[in-house]
């Protein structure tokens, strides 16, 4: 069966080497969307409130996400949100054993959500394939660590120093400001020796942004994708979803899926989600609507008699 390829702008794909190899897996982001599952080994994460803080719970959650179809597991040992600083050694103790346990059981792509270069270095040594830096490589040592490895990097937009308060963020134009930051930091990555084909960008929904900012980023997501890199949309269960719909953290799945699908149709090629199975179904369905994949099977009204 031939799948039609729509020419609509919203189906645009990364222009800068859409074929990416992360660990044992190769993704053609001109043809598919990857689902990144969130596993937080923290007692104070905004969504799960420490439910995967215990080692066994974190490993079990990661492997369950793999079984549910996750392409990437993103492990976090320290939140970005305001709070006490966590020493790098303690963060290493949280994430490295989980990386090792997952790698023993699966070849899934492992990402580590960290802004500390030493944590990144130790994570890569333990088997991580991707470093998700919510400060967007503002620490030059982070770029150097990644450049010396084969790992990829997610460059995320934010304004504040990690774990610090940034009251009432303001922007001239939130989308243009975010695009300018991401473009500038991608240049920093290249100057440090990280090639284009290892760079992913993320506009950083809710990171030093209010709900109106995050809605604007989602509405104009194609402008972020126009930078040409694969773009990650981290929209899962965030406050902009809760405030828009008046929903508590445990009741934001539908709104998160709507935001993720809209981002995909406007160029997102990785979605970072807590609720993996519905996110995988949403991504695969959106791929099919955009003409990027064929249905799993064809049966309805395909025979001599109508079903």
Number of C-alpha atoms within 10 A of each C-alpha: 6 7 13 13 12 13 10 10 11 18 21 20 27 20 15 13 17 19 17 18 17 20 17 9 13 11 16 16 23 18 16 21 24 22 28 28 31 27 29 32 26 23 16 16 20 16 15 18 12 16 17 20 21 15 15 12 16 26 23 17 19 29 18 15 23 22 12 17 20 25 23 26 27 24 28 22 25 29 23 23 18 13 13 11 12 13 11 18 11 12 19 21 13 23 28 23 15 24 25 16 18 23 16 10 10 12 15 22 24 26 29 28 24 28 24 21 21 17 27 29 20 17 25 23 14 17 20 29 24 28 28 24 27 25 22 28 25 18 13 12 14 24 24 18 19 23 20 12 13 16 23 25 27 25 28 25 27 24 17 18 15 21 15 13 12 15 9 8 13 11 11 7 11 18 21 15 13 22 21 15 19 24 18 12 20 25 15 17 25 15 13 18 14 24 14 17 16 23 22 24 29 28 28 23 25 21 21 19 22 16 17 14 21 24 18 14 24 24 15 15 23 22 17 26 26 17 18 20 27 30 30 28 27 25 25 28 25 22 22 24 27 19 14 12 13 12 16 13 16 10 14 20 21 15 20 23 24 16 21 28 21 17 27 30 21 24 30 33 29 26 28 22 27 23 18 22 19 16 29 23 15 18 23 21 17 20 21 17 18 21 18 21 18 16 14 7 6 10 8 9 9 9 9 6 7 8 8
